[in-house]
């Protein structure tokens, strides 16, 4: 008599467990995944988009037209109106006709652009500088070879415009060791000159190598993002860092970003009143904020998405307290939205694939994205 009772009890227990498992399964599926982001390809003709620069309602699309007599092109998009910007290379500068846009700065009036084309026996980048306005077009300003070239030449990465003036940002052979961070400023004759980083935060030392690789502006200030490498006996530590001036090329200071892990890098930033910085820590996406007083904080809960040295990160998009970061993982575009401690990852539909190099959002919440060799657009709420 005990066996049937025990069997009945066991059967009842199995039923209870099955019910609980079903409830647990239902709980897991009751919260649907975040809706995917649908993208639409933007027609830019036969040229390839390479840069995006936004100012208020205006969007500048830098293009590369392979095989054309003048490879660099530029379009100004204002609402539904598209206006081509004239590109005027100097006949004395053969590399200007082949230039690819690396960085274009625009303040609503003035344009400053940095172009580059591989050339010479070692296929080094031959840099070209362009200035103008949407009305006059971009006019190339030829420079002496040693302005950007020579045995101690480094790299260039950003053109910026501040209320106090314009600057080109890059690196150069160090005063003491390694490479120094470098700033070029314009002269009245259209030439650009390297500034002296000696005894400033831009100079590398035997115990600290500076390595910024992206620049933007914060009011009158220039802000550089990258990493610093600390060297000591049995120590080589790479830490995400930023460099900030007080006004154009004056008053430089350096700040190591908090919670750097074992190896980290600050890659890009967007600044308004404060700055949001994107990069990586120990091979995973990381983000920080930097306020006007110079206090930095690493944001928590950022999704674990692989990001490394060779990955491109477009500058984060800031809309009030909402941050949007675009990341390509395995050539698939992910849209991360949220704020400190609370993030959502949206997958993408509609076709964008390949490395993501630039992303901007306009006031009407239209988001433009360069992925691979195509320009894409969506609307974020």
C-alpha positions as CSV (number, residue, x, y, z in Angstrom):
1,X,0.0,0.0,0.0
2,X,2.9,2.3,0.6
3,X,4.3,1.9,-2.9
4,X,1.3,3.3,-4.8
5,X,1.2,6.3,-2.4
6,X,4.9,6.9,-2.9
7,X,4.4,6.6,-6.7
8,X,1.6,9.1,-6.6
9,X,3.6,11.5,-4.5
10,X,6.5,11.2,-7.0
11,X,4.2,11.8,-9.9
12,X,2.8,14.9,-8.3
13,X,6.3,16.2,-7.6
14,X,7.3,15.7,-11.3
15,X,4.1,17.6,-12.3
16,X,5.0,20.4,-10.0
17,X,8.6,20.6,-11.3
18,X,7.3,20.6,-14.9
19,X,4.9,23.4,-14.1
20,X,7.6,25.5,-12.5
21,X,9.9,24.8,-15.5
22,X,7.2,25.9,-17.9
23,X,6.6,29.0,-15.9
24,X,10.3,29.7,-15.8
25,X,10.5,29.2,-19.6
26,X,7.5,31.5,-20.1
27,X,9.2,34.2,-17.9
28,X,12.3,34.1,-20.1
29,X,10.2,34.7,-23.2
30,X,7.8,37.2,-21.7
31,X,10.3,40.0,-22.3
32,X,10.8,40.4,-26.0
33,X,14.2,41.4,-27.3
34,X,14.7,45.1,-28.1
35,X,13.3,46.0,-31.6
36,X,15.9,45.9,-34.3
37,X,17.0,49.1,-36.1
38,X,16.0,49.2,-39.7
39,X,18.3,51.1,-42.0
40,X,17.8,52.6,-45.5
41,X,20.7,53.0,-47.9
42,X,21.3,56.6,-49.0
43,X,22.1,57.2,-52.6
44,X,25.4,59.1,-53.1
45,X,25.9,58.1,-56.7
46,X,29.1,56.3,-57.7
47,X,31.3,57.8,-55.0
48,X,32.0,56.3,-51.6
49,X,31.3,58.1,-48.3
50,X,34.3,58.5,-46.1
51,X,33.5,61.3,-43.5
52,X,30.4,62.8,-41.9
53,X,30.4,66.2,-40.2
54,X,27.3,67.8,-38.7
55,X,26.5,71.4,-37.7
56,X,22.9,72.1,-36.6
57,X,20.7,71.1,-39.5
58,X,23.5,70.8,-42.0
59,X,25.4,67.5,-42.8
60,X,28.6,67.4,-44.7
61,X,29.3,64.1,-46.5
62,X,32.9,63.7,-47.6
63,X,33.2,61.4,-50.6
64,X,35.9,59.5,-52.5
65,X,35.2,59.2,-56.3
66,X,37.6,56.5,-57.5
67,X,38.9,57.1,-61.0
68,X,37.7,60.7,-61.2
69,X,40.1,63.5,-62.2
70,X,39.5,64.9,-58.7
71,X,38.9,62.1,-56.3
72,X,37.7,64.0,-53.2
73,X,34.2,65.3,-53.3
74,X,31.9,67.0,-50.7
75,X,28.1,67.3,-50.5
76,X,26.2,69.6,-48.1
77,X,22.8,68.1,-47.1
78,X,20.3,70.5,-45.5
79,X,17.0,68.8,-45.1
80,X,16.1,67.4,-48.5
81,X,18.4,69.8,-50.3
82,X,21.7,68.6,-51.6
83,X,24.4,71.0,-52.6
84,X,27.8,70.0,-54.0
85,X,30.7,71.9,-52.6
86,X,33.4,72.8,-55.1
87,X,36.8,71.1,-54.6
88,X,39.7,73.1,-55.8
89,X,43.1,71.3,-55.7
90,X,46.2,73.3,-56.6
91,X,47.7,72.2,-60.0
92,X,51.1,72.2,-58.3
93,X,50.0,69.5,-55.8
94,X,49.5,66.2,-57.6
95,X,48.5,64.4,-54.4
96,X,45.6,66.8,-53.8
97,X,43.8,65.4,-56.8
98,X,44.0,61.9,-55.2
99,X,43.3,62.9,-51.6
100,X,41.0,60.9,-49.4
101,X,39.3,62.9,-46.6
102,X,40.5,62.1,-43.1
103,X,38.8,64.8,-41.2
104,X,36.6,67.8,-42.0
105,X,35.7,70.5,-39.5
106,X,32.8,72.9,-40.0
107,X,31.4,75.6,-37.7
108,X,28.5,76.7,-39.9
109,X,30.7,79.2,-41.8
110,X,34.3,78.1,-42.2
111,X,35.6,74.7,-43.5
112,X,38.9,73.1,-42.6
113,X,39.7,69.7,-44.2
114,X,42.6,67.2,-43.9
115,X,43.2,64.9,-46.9
116,X,45.8,62.3,-47.6
117,X,47.0,60.1,-50.4
118,X,49.7,57.4,-50.4
119,X,52.7,58.2,-52.5
120,X,56.5,58.1,-52.8
121,X,58.9,55.2,-52.6
122,X,57.6,54.1,-49.2
123,X,53.9,54.8,-49.9
124,X,53.7,57.3,-47.0
125,X,50.7,59.5,-46.7
126,X,51.1,62.8,-48.4
127,X,48.9,65.2,-46.5
128,X,47.0,68.1,-48.0
129,X,45.2,71.0,-46.2
130,X,42.0,72.6,-47.5
131,X,40.2,75.7,-46.3
132,X,37.1,77.6,-47.4
133,X,33.4,77.7,-47.0
134,X,30.3,76.2,-48.6
135,X,30.1,79.3,-50.8
136,X,33.8,79.5,-51.9
137,X,34.4,75.7,-51.9
138,X,37.3,73.9,-50.4
139,X,40.6,75.3,-51.7
140,X,43.8,73.4,-51.2
141,X,46.6,75.3,-49.6
142,X,50.0,73.8,-50.7
143,X,52.5,73.2,-47.9
144,X,56.3,72.7,-47.9
145,X,57.3,69.0,-47.8
146,X,58.7,69.2,-44.3
147,X,55.5,70.7,-42.9
148,X,54.1,67.2,-42.6
149,X,56.8,65.0,-44.0
150,X,60.4,64.0,-43.3
151,X,62.3,61.4,-41.3
152,X,60.6,62.4,-38.0
153,X,57.1,62.7,-39.4
154,X,54.3,61.1,-37.5
155,X,50.6,60.8,-38.3
156,X,47.7,63.3,-38.6
157,X,44.2,62.5,-37.6
158,X,41.9,65.5,-36.9
159,X,41.1,69.0,-38.1
160,X,39.4,71.2,-35.6
161,X,37.9,74.7,-35.4
162,X,37.5,76.5,-32.1
163,X,36.3,80.1,-31.4
164,X,40.0,81.0,-31.0
165,X,41.2,79.5,-34.2
166,X,41.9,76.4,-36.3
167,X,44.3,73.5,-35.7
168,X,45.5,70.3,-37.2
169,X,46.3,67.5,-34.8
170,X,48.7,64.6,-35.0
171,X,52.1,63.3,-33.9
172,X,55.8,64.0,-34.5
173,X,59.2,62.6,-33.6
174,X,59.7,63.3,-29.9
175,X,61.8,66.0,-28.4
176,X,63.2,63.5,-25.9
177,X,61.9,60.1,-27.0
178,X,59.2,58.3,-28.9
179,X,56.6,60.6,-30.5
180,X,55.1,63.7,-29.1
181,X,51.5,64.9,-29.7
182,X,51.6,67.6,-32.2
183,X,49.5,70.7,-33.0
184,X,49.8,72.7,-36.3
185,X,48.5,76.2,-36.4
186,X,47.9,78.3,-39.6
187,X,49.8,81.4,-40.5
188,X,48.5,84.5,-42.4
189,X,50.2,83.3,-45.7
190,X,48.2,80.0,-45.7
191,X,51.2,77.9,-44.4
192,X,50.9,75.7,-41.3
193,X,53.6,75.4,-38.7
194,X,54.3,72.8,-36.0
195,X,54.1,74.0,-32.4
196,X,56.8,73.2,-29.8
197,X,55.5,70.6,-27.3
198,X,58.6,70.9,-25.1
199,X,57.9,70.7,-21.3
200,X,54.1,70.4,-21.9
201,X,51.7,67.5,-21.4
202,X,52.1,66.7,-25.1
203,X,55.7,65.7,-24.7
204,X,56.8,62.1,-24.3
205,X,59.4,61.3,-21.6
206,X,61.5,58.1,-20.9
207,X,58.9,57.0,-18.3
208,X,55.7,58.1,-20.1
209,X,54.9,57.9,-23.8
210,X,51.9,59.9,-25.0
211,X,49.7,58.5,-27.7
212,X,46.6,60.5,-28.7
213,X,44.9,59.5,-31.9
214,X,41.7,61.6,-32.1
215,X,40.8,65.2,-31.4
216,X,37.7,67.3,-31.0
217,X,36.8,70.6,-29.3
218,X,35.2,71.6,-26.0
219,X,34.4,75.3,-26.2
220,X,37.8,77.2,-26.5
221,X,39.6,73.9,-25.7
222,X,41.0,71.1,-27.8
223,X,40.5,67.6,-26.4
224,X,42.7,64.7,-27.5
225,X,41.9,61.1,-26.9
226,X,44.2,58.1,-26.9
227,X,46.4,56.3,-24.4
228,X,49.6,56.8,-22.3
229,X,52.2,54.1,-21.8
230,X,53.9,54.1,-18.5
231,X,57.4,52.7,-18.5
232,X,59.3,51.5,-15.4
233,X,61.5,48.5,-14.5
234,X,59.4,45.5,-15.3
235,X,56.4,47.7,-16.0
236,X,54.7,48.5,-19.4
237,X,51.2,49.8,-18.8
238,X,48.9,51.3,-21.4
239,X,46.1,53.4,-20.0
240,X,43.3,55.4,-21.6
241,X,44.0,59.1,-21.4
242,X,42.9,62.5,-22.6
243,X,44.8,65.7,-23.1
244,X,43.0,69.1,-22.8
245,X,44.1,72.6,-23.5
246,X,42.6,75.7,-21.8
247,X,42.5,77.6,-25.1
248,X,43.5,76.4,-28.6
249,X,47.2,75.3,-28.0
250,X,47.6,76.8,-24.6
251,X,47.6,75.3,-21.1
252,X,47.8,71.6,-21.9
253,X,47.0,69.0,-19.2
254,X,46.8,65.2,-19.2
255,X,44.3,63.0,-17.4
256,X,44.4,59.2,-17.1
257,X,40.8,57.9,-17.3
258,X,39.6,55.9,-14.3
259,X,39.3,52.1,-14.1
260,X,41.7,51.5,-17.0
261,X,42.1,47.7,-16.5
262,X,45.2,46.0,-17.8
263,X,45.1,47.7,-21.2
264,X,42.9,50.5,-22.4
265,X,42.4,53.2,-25.0
266,X,40.2,56.2,-25.5
267,X,39.2,56.3,-29.2
268,X,36.6,59.0,-29.8
269,X,34.5,61.6,-28.0
270,X,31.6,64.0,-28.4
271,X,31.6,67.2,-26.4
272,X,28.9,69.8,-25.7
273,X,28.8,71.1,-22.1
274,X,30.5,67.9,-21.0
275,X,32.1,65.0,-23.0
276,X,31.3,61.4,-23.6
277,X,34.3,59.3,-24.5
278,X,34.3,55.8,-26.1
279,X,37.1,53.3,-26.2
280,X,38.0,49.9,-24.8
281,X,39.3,48.3,-21.6
282,X,40.8,44.9,-21.8
283,X,39.3,44.3,-25.3
284,X,35.8,45.3,-24.4
285,X,33.8,48.4,-25.2
286,X,34.2,51.1,-22.5
287,X,32.7,54.6,-22.1
288,X,33.5,57.5,-19.8
289,X,32.2,61.0,-19.1
290,X,34.4,64.1,-18.6
291,X,32.8,67.2,-17.1
292,X,33.9,70.8,-17.6
293,X,35.8,70.8,-14.3
294,X,38.0,67.9,-15.6
295,X,36.4,65.1,-13.5
296,X,36.2,61.8,-15.4
297,X,34.0,58.8,-14.6
298,X,33.8,55.4,-16.3
299,X,30.2,54.4,-17.1
300,X,28.9,51.2,-15.6
301,X,26.9,48.4,-17.2
302,X,28.2,49.0,-20.8
303,X,27.5,45.8,-22.8
304,X,30.4,43.4,-23.3
305,X,31.2,43.9,-26.9
306,X,34.7,43.1,-28.2
307,X,36.7,46.2,-29.3
308,X,40.4,46.3,-30.1
309,X,43.1,48.4,-31.6
310,X,42.1,47.8,-35.2
311,X,38.4,48.4,-34.6
312,X,36.8,51.7,-35.6
313,X,34.5,53.5,-33.2
314,X,32.4,56.4,-34.4
315,X,32.1,59.2,-31.9
316,X,29.2,58.6,-29.4
317,X,25.9,60.5,-30.0
318,X,24.5,62.5,-27.1
319,X,20.9,63.5,-26.9
320,X,20.1,65.0,-23.5
321,X,20.9,62.2,-21.0
322,X,20.7,59.5,-23.7
323,X,23.9,58.1,-25.3
324,X,24.0,56.2,-28.5
325,X,27.1,54.3,-29.6
326,X,27.4,52.4,-32.8
327,X,29.6,49.3,-32.9
328,X,30.3,46.7,-35.6
329,X,30.7,43.2,-34.2
330,X,31.6,40.5,-36.8
331,X,30.8,43.1,-39.5
332,X,27.2,43.5,-38.1
333,X,26.1,46.8,-36.8
334,X,24.8,47.1,-33.3
335,X,23.2,50.2,-31.8
336,X,23.7,50.7,-28.1
337,X,21.5,53.2,-26.3
338,X,21.1,54.2,-22.7
339,X,23.0,55.9,-19.9
340,X,25.2,55.0,-16.9
341,X,24.1,51.6,-15.6
342,X,21.3,51.0,-18.0
343,X,21.9,50.1,-21.7
344,X,20.0,48.4,-24.5
345,X,21.6,46.7,-27.5
346,X,19.6,46.8,-30.8
347,X,20.5,44.6,-33.7
348,X,20.3,46.0,-37.2
349,X,18.3,45.0,-40.2
350,X,18.4,46.5,-43.7
351,X,21.9,45.8,-44.8
352,X,24.7,47.8,-43.2
353,X,27.8,45.7,-42.9
354,X,31.5,46.1,-42.6
355,X,33.6,48.5,-40.5
356,X,31.7,51.5,-39.1
357,X,33.7,54.7,-39.5
358,X,31.4,57.6,-38.8
359,X,27.9,58.2,-37.4
360,X,26.0,61.5,-36.7
361,X,22.5,62.3,-35.6
362,X,20.7,65.3,-36.8
363,X,18.2,67.5,-34.8
364,X,15.2,65.6,-36.4
365,X,16.7,62.4,-35.0
366,X,17.8,61.0,-38.3
367,X,20.9,59.0,-37.8
368,X,23.4,58.7,-40.6
369,X,26.0,56.0,-40.6
370,X,29.0,55.0,-42.8
371,X,29.4,51.2,-42.8
372,X,31.8,49.6,-45.2
373,X,31.6,51.7,-48.4
374,X,27.9,52.8,-48.1
375,X,25.9,55.5,-46.3
376,X,22.9,54.4,-44.3
377,X,20.1,56.3,-42.5
378,X,17.5,55.5,-39.9
379,X,15.4,57.5,-37.4
380,X,15.8,57.0,-33.7
381,X,13.1,57.9,-31.2
